[in-house]
Amino acid sequence: MHCLLLMLCILTVMSCAESEQYPYQNKSLSISERVEDLLKRMTIEEKVDQISAQLLWMDEFYEKRNYAVGHIRNVGHFLPDENLPNDPRSVAERINEDTRLSMKSSRWGIPVLQHGEALHGAQWGNATCFPQSIAMAAAFDDSLYYRIGKVVAKELRAVGVRQVYAPVVNITRDQRWGRGQESYGEDVLLNARMGVAYVKALEKGGVVATPKHFVDNYGEGGHDSYSSITSWRELREVYLEPFRACIQEGGARSIMAAYNSIDGVPSSCNGKLLRDILKDEWKFNGYVVSDYGGVEIIADNHHLVDTEVEALGLSLNNGLDLQLHTTTDKLLQLVENGTISRKTLDESVRRVLRIKFELGLFDDPYVDADNATDIVRCPSHRELALESARKSMVLLKNNGILPLNKDHIHKIGLFGPAANTLNLGDYSGARGGWKGDGGVTPYEGLKKAFDGYATVVLNTTGQDVKALAGSCDVLLFFPSIAEEEGSDRSSFRLPSAHIESKHEESKAIIIDDKQNLALEIDQERMIRDLIATGKPVIVVLHNGAMIDISDWVDGVAAILEAWYPGEQGGTAIADILTGRYNPGGRLPFSWAKSIGQMPMYYAIKPSGRGYSYVDCDGKPLYPFGFGLSYTTFKYEHLQASEVLQPGEPLRISVNVANTGDIAGDEVVQVYIHDEKSSIVRPMKQLAAFKRVSLKARESKTVELEIPNRQFALWDKDMKFKIEEGWFEVWLGKNADEKIVGTRVYVKAK
């Protein structure tokens, strides 16, 4: 009888929806009015459902799916697990059906919010795969990154995914952290600008961005999610700033709390972080989600309470709005026993409903599945993937061998485990891996580039390496390392078969997608063997963090940092090696000489004594912002105001000339230093940057702007303010190489 009445009620409400019987269904009303009208009609159970979420593997999706919950990890993310159709149309149809059943299960027709991942592309099946985040930071081009974000948003919306847990704006100053590839490197400004660009593009494209992991997501030793010992001053000056920018400038409508603890309090229940800073100080009006399992570990790992239910109550009372993932009965229990007040419940539900209305899910919850095929991985999107791969790569060494002269090379040998793989990095494609067609490996890209000029030979298992190398004019080595979520490193050397690890990848066992071959090699020994042939050796790196190259760097002719370059990476590598494209990327982190220098970053504060070790000068092998080009640049006529008025940005102009015979890109970098302050400040800080393209012998006047807040500090009372005084301002090729500078007197209010 009860079930019959419920069905009648559902049918009645669905019928009423067509006639807009209730105010919340009236599109002419304000979103606030619609939210409040719906909120007052909902039962406690229905409210609890709206701050509940679910994640299901493909084999259990249709058996355990609770259509009442307000948030679901979209089904497209798991389709490759079962070898089911995962083309755009099929994914869109499945998400549409899931949304339909979700709305049908609700008395009020409340739509589910389909969420997923989008670290460097919409993470399902065969969406366009762009270069990894660290690679995009190396491009030093936030306008390019904004364009990428717009494409990612289109491909997400095309199938119905409306929230993603991206970007990662955790600053990486210890390269041992396995997730450094997901970040934008070591610098505060670079993280903030890249984060804002991506967030703004997603949000304007109708997708809720969720910067993560709030905050300081790794601890001593580069260990993921370790307890943070970072001071509140350092958190304010460094780790919180990119999140603030993503919210206040980028418009992020969600934030993900980290797994770790800050000052003894887990991030998911840290009231100072989630309530005092995020919601009260920054006026964040979106909603906060935990990381998956982030609430349970408050009891199981951090041992603050005995049960998950207690942990959930602690979290919701301290600023968390949504647990990923949870069961509604636990939430209901907390409300019924008074642990969570009706006011707290309503506030979280209000935040969720408002965003669902803003997204238009109540009025237009479905997508055109037929249209999805025309949008996803269309030619312009693939071309953007190629452009971004080209712009992200960094030339670290070149003895003059690059670009390769096609007329003087007859045979090229390719060696190493990544020579013929789509080495895409972490969070690439759906859980079962990227399934798009048309991805290009280095071997395929080079073979096409040298077609008609030279033979490109791929070293495979069983071949005599020295014999093959001896028959070639140029030798290319493509190493591979093991780094990803859950794979922090204690060594920066290239993995070999002699390294023991629970992760098989650390033995450099790579399955070749194109020939189904498995290679198990001592990579560093192979590089030394190739050098010993006397033939020029070029190393093309695939990685997201630094590698200890000290044993072989002097013997190789060139080193190209290709990162994890996305689906078109093979073509981009070939374009750079042949000179079709002039590399213009710059390092987004300081490349240390050895692991003993970790953590390492350029924006250090003054030492009371020195900066070196007894066996090392303490300087990086390659500084932050470093990168070579096939051409040269000259800076002249720096202009900047001598006095900066309160609240005004500092405007700088400089003439940059390409003094070479080929076109190229230069990254103009501006650094500042506070000459005297009440609090110890970094010796230098990146304050502005701009990537500029110049034709051969062309010059341009480049204009940059430093926001006024870049000159501010957190004083001894932890008040954010500008202290009047002199600042040194200079332009550099990188963090260690000054070109031209001036001094500016900054006035306070």
N, C-alpha and C positions, 0 to 999 in steps of 0.2 A: 504493500500500500504506500509506504514511504517513498519507494523508488518511483512509483507511478506519479505521485504528487510532484516529485522533484523534476521528472521529465516534462510534466505539464507546465511547471514553472519556467523551465528552460525555454520551452517552445514559446511560451507567452512573452518572455523577455526578448527573445529573438524577433518575434513579430513586432513588438513595441519599438525595437531598435530602428526598424524601417520608417516608422512614423515620428521618430525622435520624441518619444513620450517624456523622457526625463531630461533635465537641464544638462547633465554631463554629456548627452548625445548631441547637443546643439552646438554646431561648429561656430556659430556667430558669437557665442559667449567667450569670455577670456579663459585662458587655460586654468588660471587660479580658481575661477568660479566652477569650472567643470570638475576640477580635482576635488574641491570641497563638497560638491553635491554628491559625487560618487563615494567619497570617503564616509560620509554620514549614513549611506545606505548599506555599507558593507558590515558583515558580521566579523567578529574577532577571527574566526577561522579563515575567512576570505582575506582579511588583512595579513594574517600570518603567511598565507600562501604567496602573497605578493613580495615578501622579502625572503622567499625560499627559492632554492635553485637546485638543479639536477644535472648530473653528468652520467651518461650511460654509454657503455661500449656497444658496438653494432649488434653483437649477438644477443644483447638483452634489451635493446632499445624499445622494441614493440611489446615486450613482456612486462617490463617494470616501469614504463613511462607513466609518470603522474602528471596528467594534463592540467592539473589545478595550479601547479607551481608557476611563479611569475617569470622564471628565467631558466633557459635550457641551453646546454652546449649543443650547437646546431648539428644535425645529423650528417651534414656534408663532411664534417671533420673526420668522420670515422668510416666513410663509405669504402675506401680502398682496403680496409681490413678484410672485407668479405668479397672482394673482387666484384662488387656491384657497380652498376653504371655510375660514374662520377663526373660526367660531362656537365656543363653549366645548366642545361635544360633539366636534366634529371635531378640535380641538386636543388634547383629552384622548386621543382614540383614536390619534392619530398619535404622541403621546408614549408611550402604553402600548405601541404596537407597537415603537417604537424601544427602549424598555426591555426588552421581551421578547427582541428580537434580540441585544441587548447581553448579557443574562444567558445566552442560549443559546450565545454565542460563548466564554463563560468555562468552564473546567473545573470551577470551584467555584461557578458560578452567582452571581458577584459582580455586583451591580446597578450601572448607570451613575448618576451624579449629574447630573440635568438642571438646568442653570443658566440664568440670564437676568438681566434688569434690572428694577428696580422703584423708580425714583426718586420718582415721584409716582403710583403705581398699577402694577399688574402689567403689564409691558410686552409685551403681545402683543395683536394684533387689536382686540378690543372689550371688554377689561376696563375697570372703572370708572376714569376719569381724574380724579384729584384735583388741586387747585392745586399749582403748582410749589413746590419746597422753600423758596425764599426767601419765598413767600407764607405758608407754614405757620409760618415763624419769626415773621412779622409778626403772626400770631394770638396770640403769646405765651401759648400754651395747650398744654402738653405732655400733659395728659390727653386733650384732643381728638386730638392727634397719635397717641397710643397707640391710640385707637379706630380711627383711619384705618389704622394699621399692622396691626391685627387683621383688618380687612377685606381689605387687600392680601394678607396671608398666606392667608386663606381662598380668595381668587381664584387665588393661585398654586398652592396645594395641590389645588384643584379640578381642575386640568389636569395636575398632576404635576411642576411646577417646584419644586425643593427647595433651591435656593441662588440668591441674588441679589446683585449687585454694587451694594449700596446700604447705608446712606446715604452722602452726601458730607459729611464733617465738616471740610473744609478751610476755615479761617477766611479770610474775604474782606475785606481792608483796602485793596485797590486795585481800584476799580470798573471799571478798564479790562479786567480779566480777563473773558473771554467766558463763563466757566462760573460766574460769581458767582450766577446764578439757581439753580444746582443746590445751593448751599450754604445755610447758615442765618445768613449775614451776618458781621458783624465781631467779635462778642462771644464770649469764651471760655465763659462760663456758658451763654448761650443755645444755642450750638452743642452743648455737652455735654448739656444737658437734652433738647433736641429729638432729638439722636442717640440717647441712651439710651432715650427713649420709643419711637422707631421700631424700634430694634434689639430691645428687650425684647418688643415685640409680635410681630415676625417670628419670633424664636426660640421664644417660647411657642406660636406657631402652627405650629411644625414646619418652619420655613424658616430656613436658615442665612443670617444677615446678614453682609455683608462691607463694613464701613466703609472708605472710600477718600478720598483717595489718600495713602498713608502715605509721606511727610508733606510739608507745605509745597509745594503743587502748582503754584505759579506764582512767578515771580521779578520782578526789577526791570522796571518799565514795565508791569506787569500781564500779562506774557507767559506763556502757558501752558507749563508744564514747563521753564521756564528754570532754569538752575543757581541754587540757593539760596545767598545770602550771609548768611542768617539765623544768628545766633550760637546756640550750644548753650543759652545761658541763655534766649534768646527762644523757642527751640524748646520748652524745658521749660515755661516760664511760659505760653506761648500755644498753639502749634500741636500739641503732643503731648497736651495735657490732654483734649480731646474724645475722642481715640482711647482713652486710658486709661479714661475713664468708660464708653465703649461696651463695653469688654472686661470690666472689673471690676464694673461696675454693671448693664450691659445684657446681658451674657452672649454677646457676639459670638463666633462660632466660626470666623470667617475674617477675614483682613485683606488688602487689596490694596495692594501697593507702588506708589509713584508712578513716573512717567517721569523725573523730574528727579534731579539729584545733590545731595547734602547734604555740605558740607565736602569737596568734591572726589570723593565716592564715590557712584555711582548708587544710588538707593534699593533697587533689586532685588537688589543684591549688597552692601548696606551692613550689615556685621556688627554695628556698634554699634547700629543701629536694629533690625534683625530678630532678632538673637540676644541681644545684651546687654540692651537695654531691653525689647523685646517679650516674648521668651521667658523670659529669666532673671530680670529684675527684676519684670515684671508677671505672670509665671507664666502666660502665655498658652499654652493647650494645644490650640488649634485649628491651622489650617494657613494659611500665607501664600501668596497667589497673586500673580503678576506682573500688571500691566495687559497688555492685548493688545499683543504686540510689545515689551513692556518689557525682555525679555532681549536680543533682537536688537540693540536700540539701544545696549547696552553696548559692542558692537563697532562698529556702523555710525555711531552719533552721538557717543557719549562717547569712543570710541577708546581704551578701556582694554586691549582684546585684539584679535586679528585676526579671529577667527571666532565664529559663534554658538555653536558647541560649547564653545569656551573660556569664553564668557560664561555659558553655562548651568552649567558646572562651578563657576565663580566664585560664581554666585548660590546654588546648592544648598549649597555649603560655607560660606555666610555667612548661612543662615537661611531662604532661599526654599524652599518645599515643592513648588510647582506652577507650571509655566510655561504661560501662556495665549498662544497655543496652541503645541504642539510636536509633533515626531514621535518616536516611541519609539526609533528607531534611534540618534538622537543621544544620548539618555539611556543607552541600552544600551552605547554606545561608551565613555561616561565611566565606567561601572561596571566594564566589562571591562578598561579600561586603568589602573584604580586611582585615577583622578582623584576619583571619588566613592566613598567607602568603603562597605562593606556596612552598617556601623552607621548612617551618614548616610542611606542609602537606606531602611533599615528604619524609622528614626525618622519620616521623612516619610510613608511608606506607613502606618505605625501611626496617625499623626494622621488621615489620610484615612479609613482603615477604621473607626476608632472612631466618627467622625461618621456614617458610613453606617449603622453598627449603631444609633447613638443615634436616627437618623431613622426606624428601623424598615424600611429599604429591603430588608434581607435577608429579612424575614418578611412584609412586605406592600408589594411594590414597585409595585402598580398602583392606579389610581384608578377610581372609578365614573363613566364618561363620561356616562351619562344624568343623573347628579346635578349635573354641572357647569353645565348650563343653568339650573338653579334657583338656583344660588349666584351666578354672575357677573352683575353689574349688576342684581341684584334691587332692588325698590323702596327698601328700607332703605339699600342702598349708594349709590344715586343721591341719596337724601335727605341722606346724610352728605356727599356731594360738594357739595351745595348749602349745607349748614350751614358747611362749612369755607371755601367761597368767600366767604360773607358775613362770616365772622369774620376773614378775612385782609386785607380791604381797608382802606386807610388814607386818611382824609380829610386832605389837605395844606393846602387853602385853602377858605374858604367866606365869602363876603361877606354871607351871609344868604339867598342864593337857594335853598339846599338846606335841607330837602327840598323838591322841586318840589310846588307846589300844583296838584293836578289841576283844581280848579275855575277857575283863572285862566289855564290854558294850553290853547290850541286847536290849535297846530301846532308840532311839534318837528322840527328838521332835524338829520340825522346825517351827519357828514363824516369823512373820513380813511380810511386803508387798512385799519384794523382794525375798522371799524364793523359789518361783517357777516361776520366770520371767527371760527372757533374758534381763537383765538390761544392755543395750549396750552403753548408753550415747548419746551425741549430734552427729549429722551428721553420723548416722548409716544406711547404706543402702540407697535406693532411697527415694524420697520424701514421698512415701507411707509407708516407713519402710522396714527393712531388711526382705527379703523373702526366705532366704536360708533354706534348710532342714538340719537336723542334729545338730542344735544348742542345747546346753546342759544347763539346768537350775541347780541351786544348789541342788534342791530336787532330780532331776534325777541323777546328778553326785554322790551324797551321797548314794542314794538308790542302785546304781550299785556297789559302793565301799564297802558297807556293806552287800551285798547279801551273804547269808549263815552265817552271823555273828550276825547281829542285825536288828531289825525292825526300819525303818525310817518312822515317822508319820508326816504328814503335817497338821498344824493347819488351819482350814477353818472357814468361817463365821458360827456363831451359836454354835460353840464348846465351852465348858467350859475350858478356858485357864488353870486355876489352876488345874483342875482335870487331864487334859492331861499332864501338866507339872509334876504333882505329880507321875505319872505312868512311867516317863522316867528317865533314868540314866544321860543323858546329854541334855541340852537345847541350841539350836542354834537360835539366833535372827538375821534376815536380814532386816535392816532398809532401807528406801528410802528417798531421799530428792529431792527438785525441783531446778534444776540448768541447764541452757542451754543458748543459745543465746537469749537475751531478758528477762532473768530471774535472775537478780542480787538479792542478798539477804541482808537483814538488820538484820537477826538473824542466828546464827550458830546452834541453837538447832534443834533437829529432829522435823520435822513438825508433827502436830497432827490435829485432826478434829476441834480444837478450833482456829486454825490460819486462819484469813481471808486473802484472796488473789485473784487476778484476775485469777491466774493460778490454775486450779483445782488440779494439781499434788501436790501442796504444802499441801494439806489436806491428803496426803498419800493415795489417792484413786488410787489403782493399779488394772488394769484389768489383771487377770491371763490368760496368753496365752494358758495354757494347760487345765484349767478347767472352764474358763469363769466365775470366781468368782470375786466379787468386795469386797475389804476390806477397811474399814474406821476405823482407830484406833488412839489412843493416844500412839505413839510409846514409848516415854520415860516412861510413866506410865506402859506400858506392860513390859518393861525391868526391872523396879523396882519390879513389881509383880513376875516376873520370879526369880529374885534374892531372894525375900522373901521366896520362896519355899525351899531354902537351897540346891537346886541342882546346880551343876556347870553350869554357863552360859557363852557361847562363843558368841561374837558379830562379825559378818562378815559384814564389811561396803561396800556399793556400793556408791561411790561418786567420785567427781573430785576435791574437795576442802575440807578444814578442817571442822570438826563438833565439836560443844561444847559437850564434853563427861563428863564434870565435875560432873554432878549429879549421874552418875552411874559407872564411870570408876573403882572406888575402890571396887565395889561389884561384878564385873564380873571376871571370871577366865582367860579369854584371849580375845584379840581383833586382828582380822586379817583385814588388809586393802586390799580389793580385787579390788578396783577401779571399772571401767566399763570394765570387763575383756574380752569382745569379745565373739564370738560364742561358744568357747570351755571353757568358764569361769567356768561352773559348774563342769566339770571334774577337772580343775586345783584346784579349792577350795577343792574338795574332796581329791585330791592328797596331798595337803599341810596339811589338818587337820588330815589325817591318817598317815602322815610321809613318804608317798611314794616319796614325793619331799620336800626337806628342803628349807624353804623360804630364799631368799637372796636379796630381793628388799630393797631399801632405800628411805626415804622420799625425794622428790624433792622440798619440801618447809618446812618452819618452822611451826610447829603445835602450834598455840597459845593457851593459857589457856582460853581466852575469846575474844569476838569481840572487846572489848575496846582496844586491843593491835594492831589493824589494823591501817595502814599497818605494816606488820612484815616481816623481813628478817634478815638473819645472817650477811650479809656484810655491816653492818652499819659503819658510820664514827664516830670518837671519839666525845663524848659529852663534853661540857664545864663544866658539873657538874655531872650528874649521869644518870642512865639507868632504874630506877625502878619507880613504882607508889606507892602511899601511901597504897594501898590495894593489891599490887602485886609486885613481885620482877622484873617484866619486862621480865623474861626469858620464853622461849617457854616450853610447856608441853613436846613436843618431838622436838629435834633440827633437822635442815636440815641434811640429810645424815643418819638419825637414822633408825635402823632396827635390830630386834632380829633374832637369828638363833637357831636351835636345837643342834648346836655344838659350840665350842669356838676356837678362833684363837690367835696366838701369833706372834708378830713382833720382828725381831732381825736383827742386822747388816745392819743398814742404811748406804748407801754409796752415796756420791754426791761430786762433785768438790767444793773446797772451793772458787775458783775464776771462774767466768763465763766470757768468752771472748766475745767481741762485735759480735753480730749476731748469736752466737751459742745457741743452746737449752741447758737447764740444764737436764742432764741425771741422774736419780736416780735409785738405786736398793735397795731392801730390801727382807729379807727372811721372808716369811709368812708360818706359820705352822698351820695345823688343829690339835688341841690338843684333839679333841673329838673322839668318837667311830663311828660316821656316817659321810658320805660325806656331803659337804656343799659349798656354794659360799660366798666369802668375797669380798666386794667392797673396794679396797684400795683407800683412798682419800688423796690428797696432797694439803695443804693450804700454802699460803705465806702471808707475811706482810712486807711492806716497812718500815724500821726502822726510816728513816728520809727522808722527801721529801719537795719540795717547795710548794706543794699543798696538802691539807688534803686528805688522802687516807683511804679506808676501813680498818678496824681493822684486817680483814682476808678475803681472797679470795680463792675459789677453783681454783687450777691451773692445776690439772691433776687428772685422776681417771682411774681405771682399775678393771674390775670384773674378779675374778680368781676362778676356780673350784678346790677343793682339796678333795681327798679321805680321809677316816679316817686315822689319824696319818701321813698324807702326808705333805711335805713341798716343797715350790717352791721359787726360786729367781724371784721376780717380778720386771720388769724393766718398768719405766715410763719416759716420756719426757715432759718437760715444754717448750713450744716455747718461744723464746726470747721476742716476743712482749707482753707476759704475765707480764713482768717486767716493761713495759712502762707506761707512764701516759700522760694526756693532761695537759700541763703546763699552767701558768697564761696567756699566749698569745694564748692558744688553739692550741698549736703545739704538735703533738704526738711524744714523745721522751723518751729515757731512761736516767735517772739521775743516775750517778755512786754512788754506795753506798751499804750498807749491807741490806740483806733481811733475815728475819727469814723464815725457811722452815720446815714444820713438817707434819707428817702423823697422821691422826685422824680416830677414829671409826665413827665420825660424826663431825659437825662443832664445837661442844662444848667439845669434848673429845680428847685431845692430847694423842698420844702414844709415839712417838719418833721424835726428830727433830734435826736440825742443823742450821748453818748460812752460807750464801753464799754472796760473794762480787761480785756484778754485775758491769762490766765495760761498759762505754759508748764509742762510737766511738771517 
